[in-house]
Amino acid sequence: MKRPLACILGGYLVFFFWACHSPGGSQVRYGHDTIVVDPDHPVLPPLKKNPEFRAQVKKEPVAEYQVKTDDPLNSTYFAVRLYETPRTMYYLVKVDYEGMPAEDTLKFPDLGTEPHPVLQKGQEKFACVIGFLDNDRQFRDLKLAYVIDKGKDLQLKIKTLKHYVVMDHYRLVSQ
């Protein structure tokens, strides 16, 4: 009777020591976060963040894209303009197509540097891809402003293409 009880207790002790053993790396503390160091993945320094508000807001657009429309009588354009807002990572998007306006707010991910908004031509004639340059100078698309022509019913649309998240323990690096 004593032998099975000793085996069970020995098994519990082995399991207890195995469960309490920490992973095979050292630990580093950044503020309230503890990060386990893996030899294959180096510990990154704390992420630098932009201030929440801008010191000065520009009144003129920081980026502009325009295409002349097919209206033979008037000189009208499909135009997309980005304006700064008081909040650093937010921009106001103003779209105009032959006098038909649309507005939207755009939030860029905080990569630790000043945002670099970019407007590029879309696949359609009256389409514009709104995005930014990341820290590796690669274009990342966020939204699409475009015109839908259904005969006499024109619609101006702004569609979200992607969302980006910046995390403290992971950084996107181009190879």
HELIX and SHEET records of a PDB file:
HELIX    1   1 LYS A    2  CYS A   20  1                                  19    
SHEET    1   A 2 GLN A  27  TYR A  30  0                                        
SHEET    2   A 2 ASP A  33  VAL A  36 -1                                        
SHEET    1   B 4 ALA A  63  LYS A  68  0                                        
SHEET    2   B 4 TYR A  77  GLU A  84 -1                                        
SHEET    3   B 4 TYR A  90  TYR A  97 -1                                        
SHEET    4   B 4 MET A 100  LYS A 107 -1                                        
SHEET    1   C 4 PRO A 117  LYS A 121  0                                        
SHEET    2   C 4 ALA A 127  LEU A 133 -1                                        
SHEET    3   C 4 PHE A 139  LYS A 150 -1                                        
SHEET    4   C 4 ASP A 153  THR A 160 -1                                        
END                                                                             
